[in-house]
Amino acid sequence: MTEWLRGDFHMHTHHSFDCLVSPEALVRRAQAVGLTCIAVTDHNQLAGALKVQTLAPFRVIPGEEVMSTAGEITGLFLQERVEPGMGPVETAQAIKAQGALVSIPHPFTGYGRSALDKATAEAVLPYVDLMEAFNARTMKGTDNAAAADFAREHNLPVTAVSDAHTTGELGRTYTEFPDFDGTPAGFLAALAEARLVCRPAGATVHLWSTLNKLVRRFKRLP
């Protein structure tokens, strides 16, 4: 019988400018809530993901949420950091050049979340491997629905993610999917059978992110 994994493919550590969670705390919380495959996707950084990978007794996919000139694009299964500040197509190409996967995070949301709009998502579509159909931090259900519709229209695998910036957000929203061989291709194949567990995080989590940014101005983290 195939083992099923409980995955969450968008979360942050204190290597992100708006998060205070250490890699150690992230691993402890993930274990406590039963996550068995995660992707750590710090803003414009890969070091946090690589650190978590050395600590976790479960599967960790190194990722990065890269800021392009038109919004954020996520790379999964990265080996090296992708430089921010490139155009969206160039960013997607840089991810693919590593043999990694391109995921579109919290698409079409706006509200200062640095999301791609629909026209930009269509421009990078030739490079896109999967899309977040449910991001727990997206406040409008219609935005998540639009992402799911876009993915369905273009036959893209989908995920449900927490986008956690605090440990309390982990374990509520996740993706259940069959175990895979550890490769990007195997991951995509497994997502074809995924079941999404979707619970909104609520608006208050964005207040925590704002507070985290203020704390980071005065406190240096390792």
C-alpha positions as CSV (number, residue, x, y, z in Angstrom):
1,M,0.0,0.0,0.0
2,T,1.3,3.4,-1.0
3,E,2.1,5.7,2.0
4,W,0.5,9.1,1.8
5,L,2.3,12.3,2.9
6,R,0.9,15.4,4.5
7,G,2.6,18.3,2.7
8,D,2.8,22.0,3.0
9,F,4.9,23.7,0.3
10,H,5.0,27.4,1.3
11,M,6.3,28.5,4.7
12,H,9.0,30.8,6.1
13,T,11.8,31.0,8.7
14,H,13.6,33.9,10.2
15,H,15.7,34.1,7.0
16,S,12.6,36.0,5.6
17,F,12.4,39.6,6.5
18,D,8.9,39.2,7.9
19,C,9.3,36.1,10.0
20,L,10.8,35.3,13.4
21,V,10.6,31.5,13.3
22,S,13.9,29.6,13.7
23,P,14.5,26.5,11.6
24,E,14.6,24.5,14.8
25,A,11.2,25.8,15.8
26,L,9.8,25.1,12.4
27,V,10.9,21.5,12.4
28,R,9.4,21.0,15.9
29,R,6.1,22.4,15.0
30,A,5.9,20.5,11.7
31,Q,6.5,17.3,13.5
32,A,3.9,18.1,16.2
33,V,1.2,18.7,13.6
34,G,2.1,15.7,11.5
35,L,3.6,17.3,8.4
36,T,5.8,14.7,6.6
37,C,6.9,16.7,3.5
38,I,7.4,20.5,3.5
39,A,8.9,23.1,1.3
40,V,10.6,26.0,3.0
41,T,10.3,29.1,0.8
42,D,11.9,32.1,2.3
43,H,11.7,35.5,0.6
44,N,14.7,35.7,-1.8
45,Q,16.7,33.3,0.4
46,L,17.6,29.6,0.3
47,A,19.7,29.3,3.4
48,G,16.7,28.7,5.7
49,A,15.5,25.9,3.6
50,L,18.9,24.2,3.5
51,K,19.2,24.5,7.3
52,V,15.8,22.9,7.8
53,Q,16.7,20.1,5.5
54,T,19.7,19.3,7.7
55,L,17.5,19.2,10.9
56,A,14.3,17.5,9.8
57,P,13.7,13.8,10.1
58,F,11.1,14.2,7.3
59,R,11.3,15.2,3.7
60,V,12.2,18.9,3.0
61,I,12.1,20.5,-0.4
62,P,14.4,23.5,-0.7
63,G,12.5,26.4,-2.1
64,E,12.6,30.2,-2.5
65,E,9.9,32.8,-3.0
66,V,11.6,35.0,-5.5
67,M,10.6,38.6,-6.0
68,S,10.5,39.4,-9.7
69,T,9.7,42.9,-11.2
70,A,6.1,41.8,-11.5
71,G,5.5,39.8,-8.3
72,E,6.7,36.7,-6.5
73,I,7.4,33.3,-8.1
74,T,8.4,30.3,-6.1
75,G,11.1,27.8,-7.0
76,L,10.9,24.3,-5.6
77,F,13.8,21.7,-5.5
78,L,16.3,24.5,-5.9
79,Q,20.0,23.9,-5.5
80,E,21.1,27.5,-5.6
81,R,19.6,30.8,-4.6
82,V,17.8,32.7,-7.4
83,E,18.6,36.4,-7.5
84,P,15.6,38.7,-7.1
85,G,14.8,41.6,-9.3
86,M,14.6,40.0,-12.7
87,G,11.6,40.0,-14.9
88,P,9.0,37.3,-14.3
89,V,9.9,35.3,-17.4
90,E,13.7,35.5,-16.6
91,T,13.0,34.5,-13.0
92,A,11.0,31.4,-14.1
93,Q,13.8,30.6,-16.6
94,A,16.4,30.8,-13.8
95,I,14.4,28.4,-11.7
96,K,14.0,25.9,-14.6
97,A,17.7,26.2,-15.4
98,Q,18.4,24.3,-12.1
99,G,16.0,21.5,-13.0
100,A,13.6,23.0,-10.4
101,L,9.9,23.5,-10.4
102,V,8.1,26.8,-10.9
103,S,5.1,27.4,-8.6
104,I,2.9,30.5,-8.6
105,P,2.2,31.6,-5.0
106,H,-1.1,33.4,-3.9
107,P,-1.9,34.4,-7.5
108,F,-4.2,37.3,-8.4
109,T,-4.5,38.5,-4.8
110,G,-3.0,42.0,-4.8
111,Y,-3.4,43.8,-1.5
112,G,0.4,44.4,-1.2
113,R,1.1,40.6,-1.4
114,S,3.4,41.0,-4.4
115,A,1.2,38.5,-6.4
116,L,1.3,38.0,-10.1
117,D,-1.7,39.3,-12.0
118,K,-3.4,37.1,-14.6
119,A,-1.6,38.6,-17.6
120,T,1.8,38.0,-16.0
121,A,0.8,34.5,-15.0
122,E,-0.2,33.8,-18.6
123,A,3.2,35.2,-19.8
124,V,5.2,32.8,-17.6
125,L,2.8,29.9,-18.2
126,P,5.2,28.0,-20.5
127,Y,7.5,27.6,-17.5
128,V,4.9,27.0,-14.7
129,D,4.7,23.5,-13.2
130,L,2.1,24.0,-10.5
131,M,0.0,26.6,-8.7
132,E,-1.3,27.3,-5.3
133,A,-5.1,26.8,-5.6
134,F,-5.5,27.6,-1.9
135,N,-3.3,29.9,0.1
136,A,-4.4,30.1,3.7
137,R,-3.3,33.7,4.0
138,T,-5.4,34.8,1.0
139,M,-8.2,36.8,2.6
140,K,-10.8,36.7,-0.3
141,G,-12.2,33.3,-1.2
142,T,-12.8,34.5,-4.7
143,D,-9.1,35.0,-5.2
144,N,-8.3,31.4,-4.3
145,A,-11.2,30.3,-6.5
146,A,-9.7,32.3,-9.4
147,A,-6.4,30.6,-8.9
148,A,-8.0,27.2,-8.9
149,D,-10.0,28.0,-12.0
150,F,-6.8,29.2,-13.8
151,A,-5.0,26.0,-12.8
152,R,-7.9,23.9,-14.0
153,E,-8.1,25.8,-17.3
154,H,-4.4,25.2,-18.0
155,N,-4.2,21.7,-16.5
156,L,-1.8,22.5,-13.8
157,P,-1.3,20.5,-10.6
158,V,-2.5,22.4,-7.5
159,T,-1.6,22.6,-3.8
160,A,-3.0,23.9,-0.6
161,V,-0.5,25.8,1.5
162,S,-0.3,27.7,4.8
163,D,2.2,30.4,3.7
164,A,3.1,30.3,7.4
165,H,5.1,33.1,9.0
166,T,4.3,31.8,12.5
167,T,4.4,28.3,13.9
168,G,0.7,28.5,14.8
169,E,-0.3,28.6,11.2
170,L,1.3,25.2,10.4
171,G,-0.9,22.1,10.3
172,R,-4.3,23.7,9.5
173,T,-4.0,23.8,5.7
174,Y,-2.1,21.1,3.8
175,T,-1.9,18.8,0.8
176,E,-2.3,15.1,1.1
177,F,-0.6,13.1,-1.7
178,P,1.1,9.8,-2.3
179,D,4.8,9.3,-1.5
180,F,7.1,9.9,-4.4
181,D,10.7,9.1,-5.5
182,G,12.2,12.5,-4.4
183,T,12.5,13.9,-7.8
184,P,10.7,17.0,-9.2
185,A,9.0,14.8,-11.8
186,G,7.9,12.3,-9.2
187,F,6.5,15.1,-7.1
188,L,4.4,16.4,-9.9
189,A,3.1,13.0,-10.7
190,A,2.1,12.5,-7.1
191,L,0.3,15.8,-7.0
192,A,-2.1,14.5,-9.7
193,E,-3.7,12.5,-6.9
194,A,-3.5,15.2,-4.2
195,R,-6.3,16.0,-1.8
196,L,-6.4,19.6,-0.5
197,V,-7.3,20.4,3.1
198,C,-8.2,24.1,3.1
199,R,-8.7,26.3,6.2
200,P,-8.3,30.1,6.0
201,A,-5.8,31.5,8.4
202,G,-7.8,34.7,9.1
203,A,-6.8,38.3,8.7
204,T,-4.9,38.6,12.0
205,V,-1.9,36.6,10.6
206,H,-1.0,39.6,8.5
207,L,-0.8,41.7,11.6
208,W,1.8,39.2,12.9
209,S,3.8,39.7,9.8
210,T,3.8,43.4,10.2
211,L,4.9,43.0,13.8
212,N,7.6,40.7,12.8
213,K,9.0,43.3,10.4
214,L,9.1,45.9,13.2
215,V,10.9,43.5,15.5
216,R,13.4,42.7,12.8
217,R,14.4,46.4,12.6
218,F,15.7,46.3,16.1
219,K,16.7,42.6,16.6
220,R,19.4,40.8,14.7
221,L,18.6,37.1,14.3
222,P,21.2,34.3,13.5
